[in-house]
Amino acid sequence: MYYVSTRNKEDRRTAAQAIAQGLAADGGLMTPEVFPKLSQNALETMRDMSYQQRAVYVMGSFLDDFTSSELSAFASRAYGPDKFDVKAVAPVRDVDGNTYCLELWHGPTCAFKDMALQMLPHLLSAALVKNQEEKTVCILVATSGDTGKAALEGFKDVEKTRILVFYPKDGVSAIQQLQMVTQEGENVGVCSVVGNFDDAQTGVKRLFADPALREQLAGRGFFLSSANSINWGRVLPQIVYYISAYCDLMRDGKLQKGEALNVCVPTGNFGNILAAYYAKTMGVPIGKLICASNSNNVLTDFLRTGVYDRNRTFYNTMSPSMDILISSNLERLLFALTGHDDAEVRDYMAQLNQDGRYEVSPVLRDKLGKLFAAGYCDDTRTQQVIGRMWNEHKYLIDPHTAVAFEVLDQYRKETGDASPALVASTASPFKFCDSVLGALGVTELEQGTAILEQLSARTGVAAPAPLAGLKDKSVRFAQNVEKDHMVDQVLELLK
Ligand SMILES: N[C@@H](CCOP(=O)(O)O)C(=O)O
């Protein structure tokens, strides 16, 4: 199977090339030329498999330049008991008999990003060998909180890799920041950027597009790649968990063969919900894809009107991982829904770059409306939902998950569509202790890592071990740069 750039479908690469490259040379996103189909029989075959086996089954259908024994070895290392605190890896919790919650935060950094970033280093390391690459890869990451730590943990001390993470100063939670600045490993770097996530992400994309920098780094024996969801190796493992959740629900008798399941995903960069869309494209009986946003509701407006307009106020919210106005992966959706019309996608992206805005064709708008629903939720409501979920279900959820529960509720009320629904739960509530404690009515908050124990004491829920362990770690990274000086950090790390 080949992968093509969303901006030039003549640019064809193998999976190993696409994964090593991260982003296409023209700034487009590498995307499969065709999507394999999963029959109902295939879903039934997978029903009784472990998560690791399902990952091999699904990923194998996309990665024909990787052997099945390679993928099996990667899956057992990526999703083993030393990495995930539950055997199921991505368990599905029954909330009320018709609403299910896919818990994606049982990995080493307590966020859904682990699902892909425990796998990507294996894929990328193998890809370097397959491509006979002699240079060391330097992974540049922009994060609004979760990707950064998950990528650092995944690539820590991985041979022939370096990793540098940029996060917005004052744009991530205190625990998220502590997770990153205390990162161990000889090949890692972390730096805050003056600005918001969009500034960090745009800065990173600018570095990828800088031919002089690439040449200079090549001279030092390095090339650049990405661990953000612009890299296909990030999106593919995310498709697996939607398929796995559907199989779990069938196995447990909660869904009948072929029964539609709506899926509601809190998303900022659109990678997580795009993975659900791809699972649907492959044949999983997913009904409506419900896109949940916080007050940075650029995606809500886009999916409702067909107009993408990032010219609006950027809010720092209590669900920081979704504080994004330039949503990278939408480009892959546009490519899919235009029938791989790279010229049309190029045109939209050029308008976005120039005016911060584009409007899709009426045909595309209709397709979006049939596939997606969208809504958003502000911080006040987010805290109410956290409080309600705790009081009614004794279920402790994080602010991003709360946004999704609220938007699903809005959708059900507005449409009367009472189909079974799956909510993607993207992070542990312990990553956002202050907001969660506030939602539970606590006003006097402990400082530093003591707040983890405070949330535990208030709820009787134990903090995940990797977060509880933060109190023994020392801060290693305190660098802060203006967005125009990110290049200096790269050159410093790779000197
Ligand atoms: N929500 C992200 C932002 C980057 O998104 P990605 O899916 O492209 O890595 C984060 O937590 O950093």
PDBQT file of the ligand as one rigid body, heavy atoms in Angstrom, charges set to zero:
ROOT
HETATM    1  N1  LIG A 501      -3.864  17.844  21.949  1.00  0.00    +0.000 N 
HETATM    2  C1  LIG A 501      -2.511  17.800  21.599  1.00  0.00    +0.000 C 
HETATM    3  C2  LIG A 501      -2.091  18.807  20.584  1.00  0.00    +0.000 C 
HETATM    4  C3  LIG A 501      -1.271  18.150  19.540  1.00  0.00    +0.000 C 
HETATM    5  O1  LIG A 501      -2.071  17.203  18.893  1.00  0.00    +0.000 OA
HETATM    6  P1  LIG A 501      -1.543  15.968  18.090  1.00  0.00    +0.000 P 
HETATM    7  O2  LIG A 501      -2.639  14.971  18.186  1.00  0.00    +0.000 OA
HETATM    8  O3  LIG A 501      -1.300  16.441  16.723  1.00  0.00    +0.000 OA
HETATM    9  O4  LIG A 501      -0.294  15.484  18.710  1.00  0.00    +0.000 OA
HETATM   10  C4  LIG A 501      -1.599  17.742  22.792  1.00  0.00    +0.000 C 
HETATM   11  O5  LIG A 501      -2.023  17.318  23.835  1.00  0.00    +0.000 OA
HETATM   12  O6  LIG A 501      -0.448  18.111  22.700  1.00  0.00    +0.000 OA
ENDROOT
TORSDOF 0
